[in-house]
Amino acid sequence: MNESVADLLSIRARYAAVVKDDLELITKERERIQIDIAALQDQLRLLEDGQAWLVGLQNNKQPLLGPDAGAGGVQVEIAAEAAPCGGDVGQGPAPPTAVSPETVSEAPTLRDLRLVRRRCG
């Protein structure tokens, strides 16, 4: 009978160890998932801010050009504020531009955008 009691204690000890290990794994996985969720919520918030900003532009039908734009060119200062060369694009909501709706004239051309892109590398 002593042997069966020892076996029972051994089984209980192994079971307790497995439960403890499983709880630790679940806790670590839960923390990892919470971090992932927080990062995804931040990304979602940035996307929503960007979308709201773009919808506002679309609703106003006001492109990002002003009277200081070169011959059919994009105001490089505005483009630089929105996504500076070497900066982290997508790391925050799009900043408001220095162009007011009263000073906006026409949308940038693909050529203009390519020129800005070449400057930023």
C-alpha positions in Angstrom: 0.0 0.0 0.0 2.9 2.3 0.7 3.9 1.9 -3.0 0.5 3.0 -4.3 0.6 6.1 -2.1 4.1 6.9 -3.4 2.9 6.5 -7.0 -0.1 8.7 -6.3 2.2 11.4 -4.8 4.5 11.1 -7.8 1.6 11.5 -10.2 0.3 14.5 -8.3 3.7 16.1 -8.3 4.1 15.6 -12.1 0.6 16.8 -12.7 1.3 19.9 -10.6 4.5 20.6 -12.5 2.8 20.3 -15.9 0.0 22.6 -14.7 2.5 25.1 -13.5 4.5 25.0 -16.8 1.3 25.4 -18.8 0.2 28.4 -16.7 3.5 30.1 -17.3 3.3 29.4 -21.0 -0.2 30.8 -21.2 0.8 33.9 -19.2 3.8 34.6 -21.5 1.7 34.0 -24.6 -1.1 36.3 -23.2 1.4 39.1 -22.6 2.8 38.7 -26.1 -0.6 38.9 -27.6 -1.5 42.0 -25.5 1.6 43.7 -26.8 0.6 42.7 -30.4 -2.9 44.0 -29.8 -1.6 47.3 -28.5 0.7 47.7 -31.5 -2.2 46.9 -33.9 -4.5 49.4 -32.1 -1.8 52.1 -32.5 -1.6 51.2 -36.2 -5.4 51.3 -36.6 -5.5 54.7 -34.8 -2.9 56.0 -37.3 -4.8 54.6 -40.3 -8.0 56.1 -39.0 -6.4 59.5 -38.5 -4.9 59.3 -42.0 -8.2 58.3 -43.5 -10.0 61.1 -41.7 -7.4 63.6 -43.0 -7.6 62.3 -46.5 -11.5 62.2 -46.5 -11.3 65.8 -45.3 -9.1 66.7 -48.2 -11.4 64.8 -50.6 -14.5 66.5 -49.2 -12.9 69.9 -49.6 -11.6 68.9 -53.0 -8.4 70.8 -52.1 -5.1 69.3 -53.3 -1.8 70.0 -51.6 -0.6 72.8 -53.9 -0.3 76.5 -53.3 0.7 79.6 -55.2 4.4 79.1 -54.2 4.6 75.9 -56.3 7.0 76.1 -59.2 6.0 75.8 -62.8 3.4 73.0 -62.3 5.4 71.6 -59.4 4.6 70.5 -55.9 5.5 72.7 -53.0 8.5 70.8 -51.8 8.2 72.3 -48.3 4.7 70.8 -47.9 5.8 67.4 -49.2 8.8 67.5 -46.9 6.6 68.2 -43.9 4.3 65.3 -44.8 7.1 62.8 -45.3 10.6 64.1 -44.8 13.5 62.3 -46.5 14.8 59.8 -44.2 11.9 60.2 -41.9 9.5 57.5 -40.7 6.6 57.5 -43.0 3.4 56.1 -41.5 4.7 56.6 -37.9 2.1 59.2 -37.1 -1.0 60.9 -38.5 -0.4 63.1 -41.5 0.4 66.6 -40.3 -1.7 69.5 -41.3 -0.2 71.4 -44.2 0.7 75.1 -44.3 -1.7 75.5 -47.3 -5.1 77.0 -46.6 -8.1 76.2 -48.7 -7.9 79.7 -50.1 -4.4 79.3 -51.5 -4.8 75.9 -53.1 -4.7 75.7 -56.9 -4.3 72.3 -58.6 -3.3 68.7 -57.8 0.3 67.6 -58.3 1.1 65.6 -61.4 2.8 62.3 -61.5 5.9 64.0 -62.7 5.9 66.3 -59.7 5.5 63.4 -57.3 8.4 61.6 -59.0 10.6 64.7 -58.6 9.9 64.7 -54.9 10.6 61.0 -54.7 13.9 61.3 -56.4 15.0 64.0 -54.0 14.2 61.7 -51.1 16.0 58.8 -52.7 
